């Protein structure tokens, strides 16, 4: 208990940092994942190739290597002066977008082909068909796997602590450097992650129930 009470401001900052990275990375991953899923099922071959390349590259790249690219390559070539927090959020968001894409694509594939054909028969474009017909039906299928993906995202955000980002794993390093016993530190870090993951699970369960009522 002493390690928490004596260093509560640092723990609070680390907890808020983890929550912030989780929220921002989740938004990035969700937006990119849906867009890339659209490319994956697009009738345009270059878009399908781009979507396939995106998923293949990111899913098979170790997240730590992706962090190294974002922290040491991206600022030097594209955006100098970006904050470590934003770089870490982008790394986790881009990585997770490939998993979101595949979950969304799987949901799209469960929608009967006749739905898309009926939409095209009344003059809808491919984008309109996805937005109005396909995505609303696929959402119910996609919600459960997305819950697991975003919980994994929360745990993956711990890597950001090794890159000077204030979050729970970074707090653990700080307390270890100050000489506190590692056992109590890990207990409080684990509890912090449990709180976040339980909230994510609860939100997705609530969303899933609401979607079931809407059927």
Number of C-alpha atoms within 10 A of each C-alpha: 9 9 14 16 9 10 12 12 11 19 26 16 15 23 23 16 21 27 19 15 27 24 17 17 27 26 15 20 28 23 15 19 29 20 15 26 26 23 21 24 18 17 11 10 12 12 16 18 13 14 23 19 13 19 24 12 13 17 16 10 12 11 19 15 11 19 23 14 14 20 19 12 14 15 15 12 8 9 11 10 8 13 13 17 19 15 22 27 27 21 25 29 27 25 28 27 29 27 22 28 28 20 22 26 22 15 21 23 12 13 17 11 11 9 14 17 12 13 18 14 10 8 10 16 13 15 12 13 18 20 13 12 17 22 19 14 19 20 16 18 19 21 19 16 16 20 18 14 18 24 20 14 22 22 16 16 25 21 18 26 22 14 16 13 25 23 28 29 26 25 22 22 14 14 19 14 9 9 8 14 11 12 8 15 19 15 11 17 20 13 11 19 20 15 11 18 20 12 13 17 17 13 13 19 15 12 15 18 12 12 15 10 8 8 7
